[in-house]
Amino acid sequence: MDTLDSSSREAHWLFLLGAFLILLSMFVGLALAWSVFPNLLLGLAAHVGGMIQGIMVIAFGVLWPRLKLSRTLSAIGFWLVVYSQLISFGIQVLTALWDAGGELFRLAGSEVIGANPVQEIMLGAARGSPLQEQIIYIGLGTALLAALVAQVIIIWGLWSSVREEKKREATLVRD
């Protein structure tokens, strides 16, 4: 099994994961219509976030075969993308279900003078138990770290691909 085969397989799984995230976020949107979430704005954020994450993972699937990475680095990047997107979406849904996350999201502006009532409801009043807030904090923190490392790996793979193409062009010009 060579790198091309494994990168094509990883790309296929990224397409599948992206479609799965879009499907899950559609169910979140359906749950919004039934008022399942105590905080509808956090539910809407989870719905839209899941849609965007699904599209982003599909885009990663398009890029994946073009990355020039070792098999090990490709596998690490792949699993970091999978982890970061699934955990991030799951935490967004839990945040909406628990009406929690105010400890983390208050930094987004709910305590700014003149914040409107919608911001206060969405960002200021959402408070979960200490355990829920810790789960949200740790989940989003690890997802962010995984996403950052995955993004660096993707950029490295794209950069390496461009460098290899330039070397190939230089060789053709000399010959």
N, C-alpha and C positions, 0 to 999 in steps of 0.2 A: 504494500500500500504506500504510494508516494504522497508527497505534499499536495499535489494538485487534487488527487482523489479526496484526501481528507479535507482540504479547503472547500471543495465543492459540496461535500457532505455537510460540513459546518454551515455553509451558505444555505443549504436546503433547510437545516434545522432552524436557522435564523428566520427564514421566510415563515416557517411553521409557527415559531414562537411569536412573531409579529402578528400573524393572523389570529393566533390564540389570544393575545393581549387585546386586539381589537374586538374580538368576540366577547371576552370578559367585560370590557368596558361598555359594550352594548347592553349587557345584562345589568351593569351598574346604572346605565341610563334608564333602563326599564324599571329598576328599583326606585329611581328618583320619581318616576311617575306614580308609583304606589306609596310614596312618602315613607320608605323603609328607613331612611337616614334621619336621625334627630336633627342634624344640621345639614340642610339641603345644599347650602353653598359648598360645604366640604365634600358632599356627595358629587356635586357638579364638577368640582376640581378633580376628584378621583376619576370621573368619567372622561373628562377632556384630557387629563394627564395620561390615562390608559390609551386613548386614541393616538395621542402624539407619540407615546412610547412605542406603540405597535408599528406606526409608520416609520419611526426611527430605526427599529430593529430590522424591518424589511429593507430599509436603505443600507444598513450594515451588511445584510445578506447580499445585496447587489455588489457592494465593495469587496466583500471577503475574498473571492477568488483572485482579485487583482493585487492583494497584499503580498508583498515579498517578505515572508517570515519563515523562521524555522518551524518545524512541526510542533515543537514544544511551546514556542512563543505563541503560535497560532491557537493552540489548545487553551493556553492560559487566557489569552484575550477573549476567546469564545466563551469560556465559562465565566469570566468576569462580566461580560455583557449579559449573559443569561441571568446570573445572580443579581446584578444591579437592577435590571429591569423588572424582574419578578418581585424582588423584595420591595423595591420602590413602589410599584403598583399595589402590592399587598398592604403596605403600610398606609398608603393613601386611603385605601378602602377601610382599613381598621380605624384610621383617624376619623373618617366620616361616620362609621358605625358607633364608635365610642363617644363621639362629640368631644374629642380630645385634641391635643396638640397645641393648645394655646401657649404652653410654656416655650415651645420652640418657635412657633409662628408669630408670636407677638413682636418679634424683631422685624416683621414685614410691614409695620406701620400702624398697628392698632393703638399705640400709645402716643401717636403724633397728635399734637394739638390740632383740633378741627377735624379729626377722623370722623367720617360719616357713620351713621348707625349700622349700615351693612358691614363696614369694616369691623366695627365693634362686635357685632354678632359673630362674624366669621372668624375673626382673629383674636378677639379679646376674651370672649366668653367661653370658648371651647377649652374646657379643662377636664382632663381625665384623672384617674387615680394616679398616685405616684408610680405604680407599676406600669400602667398604660403609657404614661409620659416617658418613662425610661425605655420601654419597648419601641416607641416611636423614635426617640432620640437615637438609640443604638441602631435600629433598623435603617433609618435614613442616613445616619453617619457612615455605616458600613457600605450601604448602597452607593453613596456619593464617592467614597474612596475607591470602590471597585470600578465605578464608571470612569473616574479620572484616570486610573491606571489603564483601563481598557482603551480609553481615547488616546492615550500616549502610545500604546501598542499599535493602534490603527494608524495613527499619523506616521509612526516609524515604518510600518509596512508600506504605506503609500510612498513615503520618501524613498525607501529602498527600491521600490519598483521604478520610480522615476530615475534614480541614479543608475540602475541596471539598464534601463532603456537608453540613457545617454551614452553609456559605455558601449552598448551594442551599435548605436548609430556611429560613434567615433570609429569603431572597428570596421564598419562597412565603408566609411569614407576613406580610410587608409588603404583598404583592399581594392 
